[in-house]
Amino acid sequence: MSLAIQDHDTRAAILSTGQRIMARKGFSAVGLTEILKDAGVPKGSFYHYFASKDAFGEALLMAYFDGYHAEMDALLARPGLTMAERLMLYWAGWRENQGAYDGQGDCQGRCLAVKLGAEVADLSEPMRLALKSGTQGIIARLHSAIEIGVQEGSLAAQQSAAEAAASLYQLWLGSSVMAKIVRSAAPFDAALQTTRYLLGIGLR
């Protein structure tokens, strides 16, 4: 294995481990020692890959959103479905991932934006900007999907595509926070009903 490949694999392992642990505990509550021990990486090696914990957090968020965007692109291009059907699969996946809890009430799955959003936005400007860029990427994809759905006739949005995309992302982000607070899927049920209304799905 070349040194460049080994470096890439080690960096990826640190990011993957950090994402898993911080999705449960948050950013401030997790020390580098815990991440590196779990990843099997010597502590002294961390600064070979990241200049600081904040730089690690920024890279973590960028990697998270890169993966999220790629999966979203694949879903919204899935053949044989209307855009309305693809979007409903997206929301179903959101509910499944964001609403999964372990026995201790810890969020399991892809909760990183929900878990870290409010916390790190006040701690680090680079991390805030990574969150901003990542969430804007999600909204842009929703915007495009809604436009296509309206053009093909599977959607009848109650707002402009841009307004609907922003409103829906904010709705589901807030529902994810509320679901964690009340330990119930009720916020997702309400969000789904509002989503159907805003996109004109199943109402005609």
Contacts in CASP RR format, 6 or more apart in sequence:
PFRMAT RR
TARGET T0000
AUTHOR 0000-0000-0000
METHOD contacts of the structure
MODEL  1
MSLAIQDHDTRAAILSTGQRIMARKGFSAVGLTEILKDAGVPKGSFYHYF
ASKDAFGEALLMAYFDGYHAEMDALLARPGLTMAERLMLYWAGWRENQGA
YDGQGDCQGRCLAVKLGAEVADLSEPMRLALKSGTQGIIARLHSAIEIGV
QEGSLAAQQSAAEAAASLYQLWLGSSVMAKIVRSAAPFDAALQTTRYLLG
IGLR
1 9 0 8 1.000
7 48 0 8 1.000
7 49 0 8 1.000
10 41 0 8 1.000
10 45 0 8 1.000
10 49 0 8 1.000
11 49 0 8 1.000
12 63 0 8 1.000
13 39 0 8 1.000
13 40 0 8 1.000
13 41 0 8 1.000
14 35 0 8 1.000
14 36 0 8 1.000
14 39 0 8 1.000
14 41 0 8 1.000
14 46 0 8 1.000
14 49 0 8 1.000
14 50 0 8 1.000
14 56 0 8 1.000
15 56 0 8 1.000
15 59 0 8 1.000
15 60 0 8 1.000
15 63 0 8 1.000
16 39 0 8 1.000
17 35 0 8 1.000
17 38 0 8 1.000
17 39 0 8 1.000
18 30 0 8 1.000
18 35 0 8 1.000
18 38 0 8 1.000
18 39 0 8 1.000
18 60 0 8 1.000
19 60 0 8 1.000
19 63 0 8 1.000
19 64 0 8 1.000
19 112 0 8 1.000
21 30 0 8 1.000
21 34 0 8 1.000
21 35 0 8 1.000
21 38 0 8 1.000
22 30 0 8 1.000
22 60 0 8 1.000
22 112 0 8 1.000
22 115 0 8 1.000
22 116 0 8 1.000
23 107 0 8 1.000
23 108 0 8 1.000
23 109 0 8 1.000
23 110 0 8 1.000
23 111 0 8 1.000
23 112 0 8 1.000
23 115 0 8 1.000
24 106 0 8 1.000
24 107 0 8 1.000
24 108 0 8 1.000
24 115 0 8 1.000
26 115 0 8 1.000
26 116 0 8 1.000
26 119 0 8 1.000
27 57 0 8 1.000
27 116 0 8 1.000
27 119 0 8 1.000
27 120 0 8 1.000
27 123 0 8 1.000
27 127 0 8 1.000
28 119 0 8 1.000
28 123 0 8 1.000
31 53 0 8 1.000
32 43 0 8 1.000
32 46 0 8 1.000
32 53 0 8 1.000
32 56 0 8 1.000
33 43 0 8 1.000
36 42 0 8 1.000
36 43 0 8 1.000
36 45 0 8 1.000
36 46 0 8 1.000
46 56 0 8 1.000
49 56 0 8 1.000
50 56 0 8 1.000
50 59 0 8 1.000
54 123 0 8 1.000
54 124 0 8 1.000
54 126 0 8 1.000
54 127 0 8 1.000
55 126 0 8 1.000
57 120 0 8 1.000
57 124 0 8 1.000
57 127 0 8 1.000
57 130 0 8 1.000
58 124 0 8 1.000
58 126 0 8 1.000
58 127 0 8 1.000
58 130 0 8 1.000
60 112 0 8 1.000
61 112 0 8 1.000
61 116 0 8 1.000
61 120 0 8 1.000
61 127 0 8 1.000
61 130 0 8 1.000
61 131 0 8 1.000
61 134 0 8 1.000
62 130 0 8 1.000
62 133 0 8 1.000
64 110 0 8 1.000
64 112 0 8 1.000
64 113 0 8 1.000
65 113 0 8 1.000
65 130 0 8 1.000
65 133 0 8 1.000
65 134 0 8 1.000
65 135 0 8 1.000
65 137 0 8 1.000
65 138 0 8 1.000
68 110 0 8 1.000
68 134 0 8 1.000
68 138 0 8 1.000
69 134 0 8 1.000
69 137 0 8 1.000
69 138 0 8 1.000
69 141 0 8 1.000
72 90 0 8 1.000
72 138 0 8 1.000
72 141 0 8 1.000
73 141 0 8 1.000
75 86 0 8 1.000
75 89 0 8 1.000
75 90 0 8 1.000
76 83 0 8 1.000
76 86 0 8 1.000
76 87 0 8 1.000
76 90 0 8 1.000
76 141 0 8 1.000
76 144 0 8 1.000
76 145 0 8 1.000
78 86 0 8 1.000
78 89 0 8 1.000
81 89 0 8 1.000
82 149 0 8 1.000
82 152 0 8 1.000
82 153 0 8 1.000
82 154 0 8 1.000
83 145 0 8 1.000
83 146 0 8 1.000
83 148 0 8 1.000
83 149 0 8 1.000
83 152 0 8 1.000
83 154 0 8 1.000
83 155 0 8 1.000
84 149 0 8 1.000
84 154 0 8 1.000
84 155 0 8 1.000
84 199 0 8 1.000
84 201 0 8 1.000
85 154 0 8 1.000
86 145 0 8 1.000
87 142 0 8 1.000
87 145 0 8 1.000
87 146 0 8 1.000
87 155 0 8 1.000
87 199 0 8 1.000
87 201 0 8 1.000
88 201 0 8 1.000
91 172 0 8 1.000
91 191 0 8 1.000
91 192 0 8 1.000
91 195 0 8 1.000
94 172 0 8 1.000
94 176 0 8 1.000
95 185 0 8 1.000
95 188 0 8 1.000
95 192 0 8 1.000
97 109 0 8 1.000
97 110 0 8 1.000
97 111 0 8 1.000
98 107 0 8 1.000
98 109 0 8 1.000
98 110 0 8 1.000
98 111 0 8 1.000
98 114 0 8 1.000
98 176 0 8 1.000
98 179 0 8 1.000
98 188 0 8 1.000
99 107 0 8 1.000
99 176 0 8 1.000
99 179 0 8 1.000
99 185 0 8 1.000
99 188 0 8 1.000
100 107 0 8 1.000
100 108 0 8 1.000
100 109 0 8 1.000
101 107 0 8 1.000
101 108 0 8 1.000
101 183 0 8 1.000
102 108 0 8 1.000
105 183 0 8 1.000
107 114 0 8 1.000
107 115 0 8 1.000
107 180 0 8 1.000
111 176 0 8 1.000
113 131 0 8 1.000
113 134 0 8 1.000
113 135 0 8 1.000
113 173 0 8 1.000
114 173 0 8 1.000
114 176 0 8 1.000
114 177 0 8 1.000
114 180 0 8 1.000
116 127 0 8 1.000
116 131 0 8 1.000
117 131 0 8 1.000
120 127 0 8 1.000
120 128 0 8 1.000
120 131 0 8 1.000
121 127 0 8 1.000
121 128 0 8 1.000
121 131 0 8 1.000
122 128 0 8 1.000
135 169 0 8 1.000
138 169 0 8 1.000
139 165 0 8 1.000
139 166 0 8 1.000
139 169 0 8 1.000
140 165 0 8 1.000
142 164 0 8 1.000
142 165 0 8 1.000
142 168 0 8 1.000
142 169 0 8 1.000
143 161 0 8 1.000
143 162 0 8 1.000
143 164 0 8 1.000
143 165 0 8 1.000
144 161 0 8 1.000
145 165 0 8 1.000
146 155 0 8 1.000
146 157 0 8 1.000
146 161 0 8 1.000
146 164 0 8 1.000
146 165 0 8 1.000
146 199 0 8 1.000
147 161 0 8 1.000
149 155 0 8 1.000
150 156 0 8 1.000
150 157 0 8 1.000
150 161 0 8 1.000
154 201 0 8 1.000
155 199 0 8 1.000
155 200 0 8 1.000
155 201 0 8 1.000
156 199 0 8 1.000
156 200 0 8 1.000
156 203 0 8 1.000
156 204 0 8 1.000
157 164 0 8 1.000
157 198 0 8 1.000
157 199 0 8 1.000
157 200 0 8 1.000
158 164 0 8 1.000
158 197 0 8 1.000
158 198 0 8 1.000
158 199 0 8 1.000
158 200 0 8 1.000
159 167 0 8 1.000
159 198 0 8 1.000
164 198 0 8 1.000
164 199 0 8 1.000
167 198 0 8 1.000
168 195 0 8 1.000
168 198 0 8 1.000
168 199 0 8 1.000
171 191 0 8 1.000
171 194 0 8 1.000
171 195 0 8 1.000
172 191 0 8 1.000
172 195 0 8 1.000
174 187 0 8 1.000
175 187 0 8 1.000
175 188 0 8 1.000
175 190 0 8 1.000
175 191 0 8 1.000
176 187 0 8 1.000
178 187 0 8 1.000
179 185 0 8 1.000
179 186 0 8 1.000
179 187 0 8 1.000
179 188 0 8 1.000
195 201 0 8 1.000
196 202 0 8 1.000
196 203 0 8 1.000
197 203 0 8 1.000
END
